[in-house]
Amino acid sequence: MSRLDPRRLQSFREVALAGRISVAARTLHLSPSALSEQIRELERECGRPLLLRTAHGVHLTADGQRLLEHAQRVDEALRAAEASMDREAEEGGTLVLGASQTTAAWVVPHLLAELRRARPGVAVRVDVGNTDAVLGWLAKGTVPLGLVEGLSRAPHVRLEPFAQDEIVAAASSAAPAELLRLRHLAELDRVPIVWREVGSGTRAVVEKALRRAGVRRTRRHADLELGTNDAVKAAVQLGLGVGFLSRWAIRTELATGALRALPLDGLRIERAFSWALPAGGVSGIAGRFLREAQRLAAGASRPAWFP
């Protein structure tokens, strides 16, 4: 028998415990067909069937039951190694995280506050850039974990949704009346827009949504292109144009009336904030931070700051 692939062994364990390939596929963030193929490859490696497939799910064969016992011991050993690494990291390590600008300003600080309450001695370094930059750092190994916005997939990176956001067209309450009266997408042609830079997650999501709505607006002379959310927000507050901004970023300004969200007909821009993980996964202190953040997102009682 050839050497068993540890990843297929993990997949087999999830299927065996779940009793259904579809349920295990959701846990592993795989398609059912991809997971089924992994199980078939594992059976070929073992040279014998491991599962009995029925209309009501899957059941272990006698060989499958024996392999599951070994797979669980492997998982326990990995968890023990992980816990040991986490303890060492907490004693003298640093959490390194890459974050896109919106998540760095409005999501990450809350997560770090949760981390500090649980582990006050952990040092933290957050590298901030646009989404493309964070994915580049992850590919190079500069950061072990990223939090980005607006993507459903990326090459060589695994994305796991974390929180939802909405991007709204916003204008200053003191802006010229023509801006505040905007209701139709076609009217965007006659007003200046304050854009984020090319490569930002916000810019990519907005342009995609506008294209889907049939808007083919090219850049105008009066438009602005700025490199941070704070710069866009400041320009919008000064009445320099309409900006597309995350509700996370302008919650205070909307509540005080400094900014107004413009209800453009036929346009609703929703996106996910997602964890970006290297193909091999994440371990150590970054892995522990990720698991705690995932538990927070999945909890029945979330903090007030969580959407």
N, C-alpha and C positions, 0 to 999 in steps of 0.2 A: 504494500500500500504506500502511496506517495505521502509526503508530509502534508498534514492538514493546514489549510489556510485559516488563520485565527479569525479573520473577518467573517468568513463563511460559518465558522463555529459559533460566533456571536449571533449571527443571523438565525442559525438553526435554534439556538437557545431561546431567542425571542419568539420564534414561531411555535416551538414546543410548549412554552409557557402560556402563550396567548391562545393557542388552539385554532387560530385562524390566520391565514397568510395576510389577509387584508388588514387585520388589526395590527399585526407585527410590522407590516409595511409602513403604516402611519407612524409608529414609534421610531422606526429606523429612518424615516424620511426617504423611503424608496418607493418605486412603483411596485404593485403586486407582481407584475411580470418579471421585473428585475430581481425581486426577492425570490420568486419561484426558480429562476435560473440559477441563483446562488445555491439554493437547496439541491437542485439537480446536480450541480458541479460537485457539491460536497458528497452526495451519494455516489457519484462516479469515483471520487477520491477514495471513499470507503469500500467501494466494490459491492455494495448491498443497499437495499432500500432502508430508509430511516423513518419515513412517514407513510401512513396510509391516508390517502386523500378521499374524502367523502363529501356529499352535498352539505353536511353539517359541520364541516371543518376538517382538521387533520388529527390523526392519532399516531402515537409512537409505536413503532415495531419494537420487538425485544432488543434489537441492535440499537435502535434509536434511543431507547430508555437508558441503555448503558452509556451511550455517547453523551446524553444529556447530563448524567452524573459527572462525567469528566468535564463537560463544558461549564457546569456550575462551579466546579473546583477551580477551573481556570479563571472564571469571572471573580471569584472570591480572592484569588491571589492577586489579580490586577487591581481590585479595589483596595486591598491591603497596601500594595505598592503605591497606589495613588494617595492614600491617606498618609503614608510615610513621607512622600514627597511634599504633600501639602503642609505637614507639620514643619518640615525643614524650611519650606518657603516662608511660612508665617514667622519663623524665628529670625530670618534675616533676608528674606527675598523681597522682590519688588513686583507689584502687579503692573504689567505693561499693557496698555490698551490703545488701539487706534480708533478714532471716532470721527465721523463726518461732522460738519460744523453745527447742524441743527441738533443732532443727538448730543454732541459735546456740551452745548450750551444749556439744553433743556431736559435731557434725560439722564446723562451720565452723572451729574452732580447728585441727583437723588439716589442713584444706585451706589455711589461711593459713600454717601451718608449711611446707607443701610450696611455696607461693608464695614465701615469704621465702628458702628455700634457693636457689630459682632466680633470684629478683629481690629482693635484700635492700634495694634503695633505694625500693621502692614503698610509699607511704603508704596506709593502709587505714582506712575508716570503715564499721562494721557497725551498721545500724539494726535494733533488735530489737523485735518485737511479735508478736501472735498472727497466725495465717494471714490472717484478714480484713484486718488492718492492713497487712500486707506487700503484699497484692494491691491495696489502696487506694493505697499509695505508688507502686506500679508504674504504676497507671492515671494518676496525677497527674504522673508523670515525676520524682518525688522520688528514686527509685532506678532504675538501669537494669537491675537483675537481682535476682531473689529466690530464696531456697531455702525451700520450704514443705513441709508435711506433710499427708497424708491426702486429697488431692484427685485426681480423675481428669480433671476438666475445670473450667474457670472462664471466665466471660464476658470476651471481649476480651483474653485472656491465653493464650499457648501454654505448655503444661506438658510437660516432658521428664523422665521418671523417671530418678533418679540412684542411689538406694540403697534397700534394703529394711529394714523395721523390724517388730517385733512389740510390741503393747501387751499387757501382762499385768495381771491382778488381783493386787495385792500387799498384804501385811499385815506388820506388825512381828512378829518372832519372839517378842517379849514381849507381844503382844496377847492379849486374852482368848481362851480356848479356842474360844468360839463362832465367832470370826473365822477361826481357823486350821483349823477343821474344815470350812469351806465347800467343798462339792463340786458342788452343784447350783444352777443359775441361779435357781430359785424361792426359794432361801435369801437372795438379795440383798434380798428384801423386809424381812427382819428385822434387817439390820445397817446401820450408818451408812456412807455412801459419801463419800469426799473427791473432789469433782469439780474439773476445770479450769473456767474461766469460759466462758460462751457466746461463740462466735466463735473459740475455739481449735481448731486442727486435731485435737488429741487428743480433745477433747470431742465433736466432730462424728463422728469415726470410731467412738468407743465407743458413742454413742447409736445410730448406724446399725446396728452389729453386734448390739446388744441387741435392737433392733426386729426384725431378721431372725431372731433366735433366739426370738422370741415374748415377749420381756420388755417389759412396758409399765410400767416403774417410774417413778412421779412422785417429785418431791423430798420428802424427809422432814424433820421438824423437826431431827433430829440430824445431818443431812447438812451438809457444809461445801462452799463454792465458793470456790476460791482462784485467784489470777491468774497464778501461775508454777508451773513444774514443781518447782522447789526447794521452794516452799511446800507443794505437795501431798506431796512426798517427806518433808519434815520432819513434817507432820501424821500421815502414815502411820507413820513411825518412832516417834512418840509414842503410837501405839495408838489414834488418834482415828477410825479407820475403815479401810475397804478403799479403796485408790486404784488407778486404772488408769494405769499408767506405762510409758513406753518402756523396752525392755530396754537401749537405749543409755544411758538415764539412771540405771539402777540396777544396772549390771554389777558395780560394786564391792561394793554392799550385798548382792547375791545371792551373790557369791563368799565374802564374810566371814560370811554367815548373819544379818546384821542385818535383812534382809527376806526374806520367803518369797513365791515365786510360787504362787498358788492355782490348781490345775488344775480350773477349772470345766468340768463336762461340757457338751459341745456349743458351746463358745465358743473360737474362735481368731481373734484380731484382728490381721491383717497390713495393712500400709500401705506406701506408697512415699514417700520423700523426693523431691521433684521440683523441678527448676529452673523458675521462672516467668519467662517472657520476654515483653516487649511484642510486639505483632503485627508490628512492623517489624523485629524482631530486635535483637541487641545487638552493639556494636562497641567499638573502643578497648580500654582496659585491662580493662574488664569482659568484653568478648568474648574476649580472650586468656585471662583467668582461667577462663572457662567452658570453653573448648576444652581447656585443660590438665586441668581437673577431669574432663571427659568422657573424655579419654585415660586418666587414672588409673583411672576406673571400668571401662573396657573392657580394661585391660591384663591379660595372662595372669598376671603376678606382682603382686598387690596388696599394699599395706602391711598390717601386722598389725592396724591399727586398723579397716581396712575390712571390712564384713560379708561 
